């Protein structure tokens, strides 16, 4: 199954949530992060704010990729904001930026979502 380019795909949006992640996303926390993102995707598009993430390993990247796949299946947008340097490098090396849109911060992600003519009913930010 092909992964949709959710940055350019025009989905009907019911609103957008900002999910703020923090700390370490590793084998011990990745499953919980994935579950929380899937819950948010069920209600609308999602910006994953990674500004407070200190570390992310392969299981964390896998959780984000899995959430992106679920967003595409649900016809929702999911994008990353403030990815740490380590994650940015992984996205570049694995050529994932084409399917995982990234923005400098959550405000830029929200602006990009709005500028494409998508509905912006912002759900309060939640830390995970």
VEXMILUM-418413 format. One record per atom (N, C-alpha, C): residue number from 0; chain; x, y, z. Coordinates in steps of 0.05 Angstrom, whole numbers. Example, Ala and Ser with C-alpha at 12.3 -4.5 7.8 and 13.67 -1.06 7.14 Angstrom:
NODE nupa guke      u      v      w
NODE    0    A    264   -114    156
NODE    0    A    246    -90    156
NODE    0    A    264    -66    156
NODE    1    A    257    -45    142
NODE    1    A    273    -21    143
NODE    1    A    258      1    157
***
This chain:
NODE nupa guke      u      v      w
NODE    0    A     17    -24      0
NODE    0    A      0      0      0
NODE    0    A     18     25      0
NODE    1    A     12     44    -17
NODE    1    A     27     68    -19
NODE    1    A     19     87      4
NODE    2    A     39    102     13
NODE    2    A     34    122     34
NODE    2    A     26    148     20
NODE    3    A      5    160     29
NODE    3    A     -4    185     17
NODE    3    A     14    208     25
NODE    4    A     16    227      7
NODE    4    A     31    251     13
NODE    4    A     12    270     28
NODE    5    A     10    268     54
NODE    5    A    -10    282     69
NODE    5    A     -5    312     71
NODE    6    A     18    321     63
NODE    6    A     23    350     63
NODE    6    A      8    363     40
NODE    7    A      5    350     18
NODE    7    A     -8    361     -6
NODE    7    A    -36    351    -11
NODE    8    A    -42    328      1
NODE    8    A    -68    316     -3
NODE    8    A    -89    334     11
NODE    9    A   -111    339     -2
NODE    9    A   -132    356      9
NODE    9    A   -153    338     23
NODE   10    A   -151    337     49
NODE   10    A   -171    322     64
NODE   10    A   -190    342     77
NODE   11    A   -214    332     82
NODE   11    A   -233    349     97
NODE   11    A   -225    348    126
NODE   12    A   -220    372    137
NODE   12    A   -210    373    165
NODE   12    A   -233    382    184
NODE   13    A   -235    368    206
NODE   13    A   -254    375    226
NODE   13    A   -241    392    248
NODE   14    A   -216    399    245
NODE   14    A   -201    414    265
NODE   14    A   -174    402    267
NODE   15    A   -158    415    284
NODE   15    A   -130    406    287
NODE   15    A   -122    407    316
NODE   16    A   -108    386    325
NODE   16    A    -99    385    353
NODE   16    A    -68    388    352
NODE   17    A    -58    400    373
NODE   17    A    -29    401    377
NODE   17    A    -23    383    400
NODE   18    A     -6    362    395
NODE   18    A      2    344    416
NODE   18    A     31    349    422
NODE   19    A     36    358    446
NODE   19    A     64    365    454
NODE   19    A     76    341    468
NODE   20    A     98    331    455
NODE   20    A    112    308    467
NODE   20    A    136    319    482
NODE   21    A    145    304    502
NODE   21    A    168    314    517
NODE   21    A    185    290    528
NODE   22    A    209    296    535
NODE   22    A    226    275    547
NODE   22    A    238    258    525
NODE   23    A    238    231    531
NODE   23    A    250    212    513
NODE   23    A    228    195    501
NODE   24    A    231    191    475
NODE   24    A    212    173    461
NODE   24    A    230    149    452
NODE   25    A    227    127    468
NODE   25    A    243    104    463
NODE   25    A    226     79    466
NODE   26    A    239     56    468
NODE   26    A    224     31    469
NODE   26    A    204     30    492
NODE   27    A    210     44    514
NODE   27    A    193     44    537
NODE   27    A    169     62    534
NODE   28    A    170     82    517
NODE   28    A    148    102    515
NODE   28    A    135    103    487
NODE   29    A    148     91    467
NODE   29    A    138     94    439
NODE   29    A    109     83    436
NODE   30    A    103     61    448
NODE   30    A     76     50    445
NODE   30    A     55     69    456
NODE   31    A     60     81    479
NODE   31    A     41    101    490
NODE   31    A     38    125    473
NODE   32    A     61    135    462
NODE   32    A     60    158    443
NODE   32    A     43    151    419
NODE   33    A     48    128    407
NODE   33    A     33    119    384
NODE   33    A      3    118    390
NODE   34    A     -4    106    412
NODE   34    A    -32    103    420
NODE   34    A    -45    130    423
NODE   35    A    -32    149    436
NODE   35    A    -43    176    441
NODE   35    A    -47    190    414
NODE   36    A    -28    188    396
NODE   36    A    -30    201    370
NODE   36    A    -54    189    354
NODE   37    A    -57    163    355
NODE   37    A    -79    150    341
NODE   37    A   -106    160    352
NODE   38    A   -107    163    379
NODE   38    A   -132    174    391
NODE   38    A   -138    202    381
NODE   39    A   -118    219    378
NODE   39    A   -122    246    368
NODE   39    A   -130    246    338
NODE   40    A   -117    228    323
NODE   40    A   -123    227    294
NODE   40    A   -153    220    289
NODE   41    A   -164    205    307
NODE   41    A   -192    197    304
NODE   41    A   -211    222    305
NODE   42    A   -201    244    316
NODE   42    A   -218    268    320
NODE   42    A   -210    291    301
NODE   43    A   -189    288    286
NODE   43    A   -181    310    268
NODE   43    A   -151    308    261
NODE   44    A   -142    329    248
NODE   44    A   -114    330    240
NODE   44    A    -97    336    265
NODE   45    A    -70    330    263
NODE   45    A    -53    331    286
NODE   45    A    -26    344    279
NODE   46    A    -18    362    296
NODE   46    A     10    373    296
NODE   46    A     24    360    320
NODE   47    A     46    347    315
NODE   47    A     62    334    336
NODE   47    A     85    353    342
NODE   48    A     83    367    365
NODE   48    A    103    386    374
NODE   48    A    125    371    389
NODE   49    A    148    371    378
NODE   49    A    171    356    389
NODE   49    A    191    374    403
NODE   50    A    184    398    408
NODE   50    A    203    418    419
NODE   50    A    216    409    445
NODE   51    A    202    395    462
NODE   51    A    212    386    488
NODE   51    A    223    358    488
NODE   52    A    226    345    465
NODE   52    A    236    318    463
NODE   52    A    267    319    464
NODE   53    A    278    305    483
NODE   53    A    307    305    487
NODE   53    A    320    282    471
NODE   54    A    306    261    466
NODE   54    A    317    237    453
NODE   54    A    295    222    440
NODE   55    A    302    211    416
NODE   55    A    283    193    402
NODE   55    A    299    171    389
NODE   56    A    290    146    393
NODE   56    A    305    123    381
NODE   56    A    288    112    358
NODE   57    A    297     89    347
NODE   57    A    283     77    324
NODE   57    A    254     70    330
NODE   58    A    248     62    355
NODE   58    A    221     55    362
NODE   58    A    203     80    363
NODE   59    A    215    103    370
NODE   59    A    201    128    370
NODE   59    A    195    137    342
NODE   60    A    214    134    324
NODE   60    A    210    141    296
NODE   60    A    189    123    284
NODE   61    A    190     98    291
NODE   61    A    169     79    282
NODE   61    A    141     87    291
NODE   62    A    139     96    316
NODE   62    A    113    105    326
NODE   62    A    103    129    310
NODE   63    A    120    147    303
NODE   63    A    112    170    287
NODE   63    A    104    162    258
NODE   64    A    119    144    246
NODE   64    A    113    134    219
NODE   64    A     86    119    220
NODE   65    A     82    103    241
NODE   65    A     57     88    243
NODE   65    A     33    107    246
NODE   66    A     37    129    262
NODE   66    A     16    149    265
NODE   66    A     10    163    238
NODE   67    A     32    168    223
NODE   67    A     28    181    196
NODE   67    A     12    162    178
NODE   68    A     18    137    178
NODE   68    A      3    118    162
NODE   68    A    -27    117    170
NODE   69    A    -31    117    196
NODE   69    A    -59    117    206
NODE   69    A    -73    143    198
NODE   70    A    -59    165    200
NODE   70    A    -71    191    191
NODE   70    A    -79    190    162
NODE   71    A    -62    179    145
NODE   71    A    -68    177    117
NODE   71    A    -92    159    112
NODE   72    A    -93    136    126
NODE   72    A   -116    118    124
NODE   72    A   -142    132    133
NODE   73    A   -140    149    152
NODE   73    A   -164    163    163
NODE   73    A   -169    189    148
NODE   74    A   -154    195    127
NODE   74    A   -156    220    112
NODE   74    A   -153    244    130
NODE   75    A   -132    243    146
NODE   75    A   -125    265    164
NODE   75    A    -96    274    158
NODE   76    A    -91    299    165
NODE   76    A    -63    309    163
NODE   76    A    -49    305    189
NODE   77    A    -23    298    188
NODE   77    A     -6    296    211
NODE   77    A     20    308    203
NODE   78    A     30    327    219
NODE   78    A     56    339    213
NODE   78    A     72    342    238
NODE   79    A     98    345    235
NODE   79    A    116    348    258
NODE   79    A    125    377    260
NODE   80    A    127    386    285
NODE   80    A    137    413    291
NODE   80    A    161    411    310
NODE   81    A    181    427    305
NODE   81    A    205    429    321
NODE   81    A    219    402    325
NODE   82    A    224    387    304
NODE   82    A    237    362    308
NODE   82    A    266    366    318
NODE   83    A    275    351    338
NODE   83    A    302    354    347
NODE   83    A    322    346    325
NODE   84    A    346    356    328
NODE   84    A    367    352    307
NODE   84    A    369    322    300
NODE   85    A    369    305    320
NODE   85    A    372    277    315
NODE   85    A    350    266    297
NODE   86    A    325    274    302
NODE   86    A    303    265    286
NODE   86    A    305    277    258
NODE   87    A    312    302    256
NODE   87    A    315    315    230
NODE   87    A    334    300    213
NODE   88    A    356    292    225
NODE   88    A    377    276    210
NODE   88    A    365    249    200
NODE   89    A    350    236    218
NODE   89    A    338    210    211
NODE   89    A    318    214    188
NODE   90    A    302    235    190
NODE   90    A    282    240    168
NODE   90    A    296    244    142
NODE   91    A    319    259    142
NODE   91    A    334    264    118
NODE   91    A    347    238    107
NODE   92    A    360    223    124
NODE   92    A    374    199    116
NODE   92    A    354    178    104
NODE   93    A    331    176    116
NODE   93    A    311    156    107
NODE   93    A    292    168     87
NODE   94    A    296    193     78
NODE   94    A    279    206     58
NODE   94    A    250    206     67
NODE   95    A    245    212     92
NODE   95    A    218    212    103
NODE   95    A    204    239    102
NODE   96    A    219    260     96
NODE   96    A    207    287     96
NODE   96    A    185    290     75
NODE   97    A    186    274     54
NODE   97    A    166    276     33
NODE   97    A    139    265     43
NODE   98    A    139    248     63
NODE   98    A    114    237     74
NODE   98    A    108    247    102
NODE   99    A    128    259    115
NODE   99    A    124    269    142
NODE   99    A    131    299    142
NODE  100    A    112    316    135
NODE  100    A    117    345    134
NODE  100    A    128    355    161
NODE  101    A    148    371    160
NODE  101    A    159    383    184
NODE  101    A    159    413    183
NODE  102    A    157    425    206
NODE  102    A    156    455    208
NODE  102    A    174    463    231
NODE  103    A    183    488    230
NODE  103    A    202    498    250
NODE  103    A    190    499    278
NODE  104    A    164    503    280
NODE  104    A    150    503    306
NODE  104    A    120    498    302
NODE  105    A    106    495    324
NODE  105    A     77    489    322
NODE  105    A     61    512    309
NODE  106    A     69    536    314
NODE  106    A     55    559    301
NODE  106    A     58    558    271
NODE  107    A     82    551    261
NODE  107    A     86    549    232
NODE  107    A     70    526    220
NODE  108    A     68    504    235
NODE  108    A     52    482    226
NODE  108    A     23    489    224
NODE  109    A     13    503    244
NODE  109    A    -15    511    244
NODE  109    A    -21    531    222
NODE  110    A     -2    549    217
NODE  110    A     -5    569    195
NODE  110    A     -5    555    168
NODE  111    A     12    535    165
NODE  111    A     13    520    139
NODE  111    A    -13    505    135
NODE  112    A    -24    494    156
NODE  112    A    -49    480    155
NODE  112    A    -72    499    147
NODE  113    A    -72    522    158
NODE  113    A    -93    542    153
NODE  113    A    -90    554    125
NODE  114    A    -65    559    117
NODE  114    A    -60    572     91
NODE  114    A    -68    555     67
NODE  115    A    -71    530     71
NODE  115    A    -80    512     50
NODE  115    A   -111    511     48
NODE  116    A   -124    529     63
NODE  116    A   -153    530     61
NODE  116    A   -167    509     79
NODE  117    A   -152    498     97
NODE  117    A   -164    477    114
NODE  117    A   -176    490    139
NODE  118    A   -197    478    149
NODE  118    A   -211    488    173
NODE  118    A   -192    486    197
NODE  119    A   -191    507    213
NODE  119    A   -173    507    236
NODE  119    A   -190    511    261
NODE  120    A   -202    490    271
NODE  120    A   -215    491    297
NODE  120    A   -195    479    316
NODE  121    A   -180    496    329
NODE  121    A   -158    486    346
NODE  121    A   -168    474    372
NODE  122    A   -159    450    376
NODE  122    A   -165    436    401
NODE  122    A   -142    444    420
NODE  123    A   -147    448    446
NODE  123    A   -126    456    464
NODE  123    A   -102    437    463
NODE  124    A    -78    449    466
NODE  124    A    -54    433    466
NODE  124    A    -53    414    489
NODE  125    A    -43    390    484
NODE  125    A    -41    370    506
NODE  125    A    -13    359    506
NODE  126    A     -2    357    530
NODE  126    A     24    344    533
NODE  126    A     20    314    537
NODE  127    A     39    299    525
NODE  127    A     38    270    528
NODE  127    A     64    262    541
***
